[in-house]
């Protein structure tokens, strides 16, 4: 089958003063950029010409991958071999009763079944097991199925969850009486992203506008069916969310942009919504309540990596705040988890994840006797399993690394004693055969950039002949931690070195690390990634034809920009739902999620940001060159990164590519941003991706 050649039809994309929705200080008169593949955009997802084009691309991809069918099956079986298909998660308490709860809940997976089964055991009846919900029954006959936000009321009587059947991330909320298994009718509309929680008989939920910006908070009474809107913000750059304090006494509304926080609060007794403190440009903060104190995690006083301050309930204005945990530049405070007698402060240091325990005794915080939960591993990656038990000395935490499966511990905060509960069983895997390490390399501007690596010891040759898989993200302050992932083992067993580049734009090394890779400094993200690749080549981890790179969503922007800047540096690129058409997407406020993200990337309708963004936008920087092998993946119903971004990217690459590398597009016609939720189909997709990579290395056998 011949390579699809997309027809070129010139379309003038306007940037600047097109209409009032495009922001302030607009380019006037507007400027234009030529986009010959703009016709691929169809907001309805029903245009026959566009759908036929995508089907033809999928057919071509299938044809070019026809010689990998046997390899795909082999890889699929390998990926599956490292998963215990029939498995029960560790049972944990929930709701009324705390550790003495009548019920402990767990999730069961069964060999041959694609989706989880939600279960509980009755601790008062000889651990009698009860199946609450079998997702496999709900998924029967559905081309796409995603169940999200499975929640139980504290009295153990009701369960609720959202269902999305086409990948657009708008969920139909189901409320089920557990005893009768009957569905309870309600008047809650489709929930974007399925954001809601229970508080007694009430369900609080957030709603989005036409572009999926979260802008409203609602309160639904399940007894009277009264549905009340309690807050709305119409500012296009503001996202709204709601959370309840651990002691359940306060509700906090965050009405914030990426750069500036604005917090409001109310209680069950006093429903009047009050502003916590005045809104100050570029002041970021969050609020929690603990035993009569408000605890504020804030960047006040140039505390870039955040400090913690406190104040009383009637003294919330910023000038009343008092120092609590003093600022330490080397500590990046992520948040606070409050228990009645303790605070657990989550923080990062040098990329590692920790929790600091602060006892609360007789009305005061015993800072001198605080301690850090430590684990015996070179790389510290501690996570907390949140239980709704407020008055307790015991917590559950986890630890894992690139070569260590997730391990669950019970920890007594008073005695500091740790009890190993379970290490996740990974069949056919021996962690002693694999080594992980973290290294710091010099970036383009002398800044030290961290990478986390794992490889099979006896296959690491140290002579530059190993193939290498380099993964990255680097946006929104999101950190890609070095978590265990059994699906990469088939690559490690073929001699690949797996590397995560913790580039700027993420917050691996703190808030500065994040802010040094956004807006006008965004190119640092790509330069860091390129510096990592160069180091790995120059120091004999691999060679100049040895690197595959992968990124998804904004990580797709990372790999797209990096390969367009330095196409000779990479052999193969996996671009998953890639945000590669930054200029066009960020200029159009009608596209979901665009306007709030003007504080993340810039608004190309303004000259200052237009000039910066056009320098790195992958789509507009494609020129005549030899490009790497590229597999671009998309979902037709993706509301976050539209399918036309990877489609246009591949079309333009083919137009300008002077080499003979393999450029493929694969668009799932019934899926969204996160791909398939069926675990067997997911493993098949992983196998397909790996087969493509091995094909491009001439390693089909």
Secondary structure, DSSP 8 states (H G I E B T S, - for coil): -----------EEEESSSSGGG-SS--SS-EEEE-TTGGG--TTS--HHHHHHHHHHHHHHHHHTGGGHHHHHHHHHHHHHTS-SSEE---EE-STTGGG-SEEEEEEE-TT--S-EEEEEETTTTTEEEEEEEHHHHHTT-SS-EEEEEEE-TTSSEEEEEEESSSSSEEEEEEEETTTTEE-------EETT-EEEETTEEEEEEE-TT--EEEEEEEETTT--EEEEEE---TT-EEEEEE-TTSS-EEEEEE-SS---EEEE-SS----EESS---TT--EEEEEETTEEEEEE-GGG-TT-EEEEEETT--SGGG-EEEE---TT-EEEEEEEETTEEEEEEEETTEEEEEEEEEETTEEEEEEEEE---SSSS-BEEEE--S--S-SEEEEEEEETTEEEEEEEEETTT--EEEEEE---TT--GGGEEEEEEEEE-TTS-EEEEEEEEEGGG--SSS-S-EEEE----TT--------GGGHHHHTTT-EEEEEE-TTS-TT-HHHHHTTSGGGTHHHHHHHHHHHHHHHHTTSS-TT-EEEEEETHHHHHHHHHHHH-GGG-SEEEEES----HHHHHH-TTSTTTGGGGGTT--TTSHHHHHHHTTT-TGGG--SB---EEEEEEETT-SSS-HHHHHHHHHHHHHHB-S---EEEEEETT--TT----HHHHHHHHHHHHHHHHHHTT---
